[in-house]
Structures are given as C-alpha cells and as structure tokens.
Amino acid sequence: MLKEKAGTLLSNLLSQGGEYGEIFYERTRLCRMHLEDNKIDKVQWGIDEGVGVRLIKESKTYYGYTTEPSFENLMQLVKTLARGVGHGHVCIGLRHLRGWTRAIIDPEEKDLSYRAQILHRANDKARSYGDKVKQVMAVLMDRTRDILVINSLGDVAEDEQKRVVFFTEVVASDGHTLQRGYESAGGREGFEIFERVMPEEVARKAAERALLMLSAKPAPAGAFTVVLASEAGGTMIHEAVGHGFEADLVQKGLSVYRGKLGQKVASELITVIDDATLEGKNGSFAVDDEGVPAQRTVLIDKGYLMGYMYDRLTAMREGRQSTGNGRRQSYAHVPMVRMTNTYIAPGRDNPEDIIGDTKRGVLVLKMGGGEVNTVTGDFVFEIMEGYMIEGGRVTHPIRSATLIGNGPKALQDVDAVGYDLGWSIGTCGKDGQGVPVTDAQPTLRIRSMVLGGTEV
C-alpha cells in the first residue's frame, strides 16, 4: 500500500511547505533467549511493525509515527505534521535501491530448541572450568528487520537486515573476591556464524578471563606506556574519538574536532574509517535509515582530519551530501548521525615487536565500559583484562584498573601501529537510541596514558 500511496501522502505532508518529506516503514521479527542457572529462563519472541513520517522545514524536524499504518491513519498523521505556509516539491520513484542479507542458515527457519542447544553448549563449556565458576549467563538474539524508505527526493529504498548477537558472561570466585569475564560475537549474518565462531569458544574466553582476574594483582597508578592489543576491540576509537566526528555534535559545538578540517589531529600513523559496506559486520547495511546507500567514509587520513559523518539533516545545513550515517533505533525514533563500522586502519608493525620494544608499560587485552566528554575528548575506561609489561615481556595480570586520558592526545601519542586488526560488536547508545555497531583497531602503542589503580 505504501508504495502506491506514497505520492499522495508526501504531497499532503509538504502541502504547506518544507524542504524534505519522508516515510519510513519497518517490520522487525525478534527472538531473544536467555540462559542462567543452567536453564533457559527467558524467551522473548515478537513482531513489531510501524511507520514513521518526517518533515524537515527550515532545518527543523517534525516527526510522528503509528503502529497502525492504514492509509487513513497515515493521512491524519501527515496532515498533523504539515504546518506553515508555502509548498514543498515532491518526486516519487526516481531511484530504486534494494538490499538483503546473505544468510546461509536463516534464523527464521530454526526453532527454539536449536537456539537452546547453542546456549547450553556455552554453559557446559564455561562450567567445565570447575567450582570457582559460580555463575554463567548466555544470551542469543536474532533479529530480521525489513525497512522501506520513500522520500520527496524520489528515492525508494528497501533493505532486509538479519543480525545475530551472542554473548556469555561468567562470574568466578575464590571465596574472597568475585571477578567477571565477558565475551561476545555477532554480525549481519545468520546462524552460520556458529560454524566460524563456536559457542564454546565464546564461553571459554569469558570463563578464562574471569578466572584469570582472580589471580591478578591490583593495578598500580601513574603514567605508563600503553599497548592496546587488537583483540581489545575498538572501544576507544568509538567512544573517545568516533562520536566527535558526528556532524550533529560538531554543528552544536559539542565536539573537540569542530573547525579542524584539514588539520593534523593524530599521529601520521593513524587512519580512521567508518564503513557500512563491509560484508557481515554488525554495523553494515545496504542503505541507511534515510534511504542513503552505505558508504565508506575516511575521517582521518595519516593524521589529518578529512571529514565528518552526516545524515540528511546535518548535510542540508552545510550544503553537503549525506555520508549514509542516518540511523534510528526504530520507526518510533527520529534518525540522527550514527557510526556504523568504525576502525583504525592496520599499520606495518609486528604486534609482538611492539610489546618487545616496550620497556615498562601496560598491555590491554579487553576494554570495558567508560565515560567520554565529547567537548573536551577526556575519557575514563575500565580495563577488563590487562597485564604489566616489564623489559619487553608480558608479566602478571592486573585488575581494578582504568585508563584515563584524552582522545585527541592519545591519537597524537601513538608511535606504533600493528598490521593486525581485531573487531568487537556492540550497541551504541545516543540520545536514548541504540543501534548495532562494530569497532576495530590494530595493536597500538600510546607513549603515555594515566593508569588508575588500587595498588598500595
């Protein structure tokens, strides 16, 4: 119905003025299964469907949505949004785009027992590490999301997005302290992911991390050379740096990178890319949630700031084209500038040599959560798995450690970049909306950062 009636709806939406009108349809099928205490204790399954309508007028956004997308309801919605004077221009069907996910094992063709078996395999593996493992939680979520975007510029874009996310969390205790280990896997693909990443492997990493931290020493405090291993994932590049390249924050004066286009903002060893075209990654898609084709955007090239990430609204404000970074959590949310798959490009250094050339420092194998001030770039991050480096050798593990620093300064202080590349998945939160993303980095060495520790 939407394709046939879109012209009428958009004409009414823009009948009293506006630069841009858009209809966004979404149908999501979700299955989420949760295991804890050796049993499946929660199963969530459902279908959510709705339509969001947006009008951009004089750089302001007017938005509404409905879960009953009949023609009558949509007509009432567009007439409510249409305000002001003048007339907007409407084109329909000038460009057609269509995407889909190449899922070899389609989650929609598998029953609940198939999913439960995956969770029990992870649980059995984690608990095989002995009595010190006190708690195991495993979660498997698969989602099929169909979207249709029709706008007044003549775009008709469709995309089928299938994603799988799996994670295991293990709590271990030696009778004196509790430690947590976490590991995840996922992406834009089907259950074939478990032929590449076994559930047992995810559980093994989580369990071994929790048990390792039981024997770890309290971290020292002070300034240290820091080696971020590729397997640490791209938490720092995403949180401490990535948000600063989002054009809405730049335009509001909330980014430390405002006004620095063409300037050197990082070591010449650093190139940062946001790329939604990568096959199978959690942040990948064929078109974004505004109907713009997925793109590869170079943000920093050999240390120099090359550009920002834009959605349609922020691009309009500067007379630019969207970079395909307009994303939304669902039809009930307004799209905004978001990252997709953001990473630091690999360099030429051998990761082992990077550690071997470090006289005294900290090796970070897994990053945790943290806080970032996008205006200043200052951040604090938890270290989930870290080790001391002494004389070019990795010695003992440390715990209760945090990294304290500044995003731009950290990138300026990078003096070695490995030829490896490690990916991590996540859900990025911004203004109350969560969207799937992937982050990555090679092994990096930063000359000096502050380590927050509890050693006395």
Backbone hydrogen bonds, N-H to C=O, Kabsch-Sander energy under -0.5 kcal/mol:
donor,donor_aa,acceptor,acceptor_aa,energy
5,K,1,M,-2.3
6,A,2,L,-1.4
9,L,5,K,-2.4
10,L,6,A,-3.0
11,S,7,G,-2.1
12,N,8,T,-2.0
13,L,9,L,-2.2
14,L,10,L,-2.2
15,S,12,N,-0.8
17,G,14,L,-1.7
19,E,56,I,-2.3
20,Y,56,I,-1.6
22,E,54,R,-2.0
23,I,150,I,-2.9
24,F,52,G,-3.0
25,Y,23,I,-0.5
25,Y,148,L,-3.0
26,E,50,G,-2.3
27,R,146,D,-2.3
28,T,48,D,-3.1
29,R,144,T,-2.7
30,L,28,T,-0.5
30,L,46,G,-2.5
31,C,142,D,-2.4
32,R,44,Q,-3.0
33,M,140,L,-2.8
34,H,42,K,-2.6
35,L,138,A,-3.0
36,E,39,K,-2.5
37,D,136,V,-0.7
39,K,36,E,-1.3
41,D,34,H,-1.9
41,D,39,K,-0.7
42,K,34,H,-1.4
44,Q,32,R,-3.2
46,G,30,L,-2.0
48,D,28,T,-2.6
50,G,26,E,-2.1
51,V,66,T,-2.5
52,G,24,F,-2.8
53,V,64,G,-3.2
54,R,22,E,-2.4
55,L,62,Y,-2.6
56,I,20,Y,-2.9
57,K,55,L,-0.6
57,K,60,K,-2.6
60,K,57,K,-1.6
62,Y,55,L,-2.7
64,G,53,V,-2.0
66,T,51,V,-2.2
70,S,68,E,-2.2
74,L,70,S,-2.5
75,M,71,F,-2.4
76,Q,72,E,-2.0
77,L,73,N,-2.1
78,V,74,L,-2.7
79,K,75,M,-1.9
80,T,76,Q,-1.5
81,L,77,L,-1.9
82,A,78,V,-1.9
83,R,81,L,-0.5
88,G,14,L,-2.4
91,C,152,S,-1.9
94,L,154,G,-1.2
95,R,154,G,-2.6
97,L,156,V,-2.5
99,G,158,E,-1.8
103,A,101,T,-1.7
104,I,102,R,-0.6
106,D,104,I,-0.7
109,E,106,D,-2.1
110,K,107,P,-1.7
115,R,111,D,-1.3
116,A,112,L,-2.7
117,Q,113,S,-1.9
118,I,114,Y,-1.2
119,L,115,R,-1.7
120,H,116,A,-2.5
121,R,117,Q,-2.1
122,A,118,I,-1.6
123,N,119,L,-2.4
124,D,120,H,-2.7
125,K,121,R,-1.8
126,A,122,A,-2.4
127,R,123,N,-2.3
128,S,124,D,-0.9
128,S,125,K,-0.6
129,Y,126,A,-1.3
130,G,127,R,-1.4
133,V,130,G,-1.5
134,K,132,K,-0.9
134,K,171,V,-2.3
135,Q,171,V,-1.8
137,M,169,E,-2.7
138,A,35,L,-1.9
139,V,167,F,-2.5
140,L,33,M,-2.3
141,M,165,V,-2.9
142,D,31,C,-2.4
143,R,163,R,-2.5
144,T,29,R,-2.5
145,R,143,R,-0.5
145,R,161,Q,-3.0
146,D,27,R,-2.7
146,D,144,T,-0.5
147,I,145,R,-0.5
147,I,159,D,-2.4
148,L,25,Y,-2.1
149,V,157,A,-3.0
150,I,23,I,-2.4
151,N,155,D,-1.9
152,S,21,G,-2.3
154,G,91,C,-0.9
154,G,151,N,-1.3
156,V,95,R,-2.6
157,A,149,V,-2.8
158,E,97,L,-2.4
159,D,147,I,-1.8
160,E,99,G,-1.1
161,Q,145,R,-3.0
161,Q,159,D,-0.6
162,K,160,E,-0.6
163,R,143,R,-2.6
164,V,187,G,-2.2
165,V,141,M,-2.9
166,F,185,A,-2.9
167,F,139,V,-2.1
168,T,183,E,-2.5
169,E,137,M,-2.9
170,V,181,G,-2.9
171,V,135,Q,-2.6
172,A,179,Q,-2.8
173,S,132,K,-2.4
174,D,177,T,-1.2
179,Q,172,A,-2.5
181,G,170,V,-2.7
183,E,168,T,-1.9
185,A,166,F,-2.5
187,G,164,V,-2.0
188,R,280,G,-1.1
189,E,187,G,-1.6
191,F,105,I,-2.6
193,I,190,G,-1.6
194,F,191,F,-1.7
195,E,192,E,-2.0
196,R,192,E,-0.7
196,R,193,I,-0.9
197,V,193,I,-3.1
198,M,196,R,-0.5
201,E,198,M,-0.6
202,V,198,M,-1.6
203,A,199,P,-2.3
204,R,200,E,-2.5
205,K,201,E,-2.1
206,A,202,V,-1.8
207,A,203,A,-2.7
208,E,204,R,-2.8
209,R,205,K,-1.8
210,A,206,A,-2.0
211,L,207,A,-2.5
212,L,208,E,-2.3
213,M,209,R,-1.8
214,L,210,A,-0.7
214,L,211,L,-0.8
215,S,211,L,-0.7
215,S,212,L,-1.2
217,K,397,P,-2.5
219,A,399,R,-2.0
222,G,451,L,-2.1
224,F,449,M,-2.9
225,T,360,R,-0.9
226,V,446,I,-2.4
227,V,362,V,-3.2
228,L,226,V,-0.6
228,L,444,L,-2.5
229,A,227,V,-0.8
229,A,364,V,-2.4
232,A,229,A,-1.8
233,G,230,S,-1.8
238,H,234,G,-2.5
239,E,235,T,-2.8
240,A,236,M,-1.6
241,V,236,M,-0.9
242,G,237,I,-2.9
243,H,238,H,-1.2
244,G,241,V,-1.0
245,F,242,G,-2.1
246,E,243,H,-1.6
247,A,309,M,-2.7
249,L,246,E,-0.8
250,V,246,E,-1.9
251,Q,247,A,-2.9
252,K,248,D,-1.4
253,G,250,V,-1.4
254,L,249,L,-3.1
256,V,374,T,-1.8
258,R,255,S,-1.4
260,K,257,Y,-1.5
262,G,305,L,-3.1
263,Q,260,K,-2.3
265,V,263,Q,-0.7
265,V,303,G,-2.9
266,A,303,G,-1.5
267,S,411,L,-2.1
270,I,267,S,-2.2
271,T,269,L,-0.5
272,V,300,I,-1.8
273,I,343,Y,-2.7
274,D,297,T,-2.7
275,D,341,N,-2.7
276,A,295,Q,-2.1
278,L,275,D,-0.6
281,K,278,L,-0.9
284,S,281,K,-1.7
285,F,276,A,-1.7
288,D,292,V,-2.9
289,D,326,G,-2.0
291,G,288,D,-1.9
294,A,286,A,-2.5
297,T,274,D,-3.4
297,T,295,Q,-0.5
298,V,296,R,-0.5
299,L,272,V,-2.5
299,L,297,T,-0.6
300,I,272,V,-1.6
301,D,304,Y,-2.7
302,K,300,I,-0.5
303,G,270,I,-2.3
304,Y,301,D,-1.9
305,L,263,Q,-2.6
306,M,299,L,-3.1
306,M,304,Y,-0.5
307,G,299,L,-1.2
309,M,245,F,-2.9
315,A,311,D,-1.9
316,M,312,R,-2.5
317,R,313,L,-1.7
318,E,314,T,-0.7
318,E,315,A,-0.9
319,G,315,A,-0.7
319,G,316,M,-0.9
320,R,315,A,-2.9
323,T,310,Y,-1.1
325,N,310,Y,-1.6
327,R,325,N,-0.8
327,R,336,M,-2.6
333,H,330,S,-1.9
336,M,327,R,-2.2
338,R,325,N,-2.5
342,T,340,T,-0.6
342,T,438,T,-2.1
343,Y,273,I,-2.7
344,I,440,A,-1.5
345,A,271,T,-2.9
345,A,343,Y,-0.5
347,G,418,G,-3.4
348,R,417,V,-0.6
349,D,417,V,-2.4
354,I,350,N,-2.0
355,I,351,P,-1.6
356,G,352,E,-2.6
357,D,353,D,-2.1
358,T,355,I,-1.8
359,K,357,D,-0.7
361,G,389,I,-2.3
362,V,225,T,-2.4
363,L,387,Y,-3.1
364,V,227,V,-3.0
364,V,362,V,-0.5
365,L,363,L,-0.6
365,L,385,E,-2.7
366,K,385,E,-1.6
367,M,232,A,-1.0
368,G,382,E,-3.1
371,E,380,V,-2.2
373,N,378,D,-2.6
374,T,372,V,-0.7
377,G,373,N,-3.4
379,F,405,G,-2.9
380,V,371,E,-2.1
381,F,403,L,-2.4
382,E,369,G,-2.9
383,I,401,A,-2.3
384,M,366,K,-1.9
384,M,382,E,-0.7
385,E,366,K,-1.8
386,G,398,I,-0.8
387,Y,363,L,-2.5
388,M,396,H,-2.3
389,I,361,G,-3.1
390,E,393,R,-2.7
391,G,359,K,-3.7
392,G,358,T,-1.5
393,R,390,E,-1.2
395,T,388,M,-2.9
395,T,393,R,-0.6
398,I,386,G,-2.5
399,R,217,K,-1.9
401,A,383,I,-0.5
402,T,452,G,-2.0
403,L,381,F,-2.9
404,I,402,T,-0.5
404,I,450,V,-2.8
405,G,379,F,-2.1
407,G,377,G,-3.1
410,A,406,N,-3.0
411,L,407,G,-2.1
412,Q,408,P,-1.9
413,D,409,K,-1.9
414,V,411,L,-0.9
415,D,445,R,-2.2
416,A,445,R,-0.8
418,G,443,T,-3.3
419,Y,349,D,-1.9
422,G,441,Q,-2.5
424,S,439,D,-2.5
426,G,437,V,-1.9
428,C,426,G,-0.5
428,C,435,V,-2.7
430,K,433,Q,-2.3
433,Q,430,K,-1.9
435,V,428,C,-1.7
437,V,426,G,-2.6
438,T,340,T,-2.0
439,D,424,S,-2.6
440,A,342,T,-1.7
441,Q,422,G,-1.5
444,L,228,L,-2.4
445,R,416,A,-2.0
446,I,226,V,-3.1
447,R,413,D,-2.3
449,M,224,F,-2.4
450,V,404,I,-1.6
451,L,222,G,-3.6
451,L,449,M,-0.5
452,G,402,T,-3.0
452,G,450,V,-0.6
453,G,451,L,-0.6
454,T,219,A,-0.8
455,E,219,A,-2.6
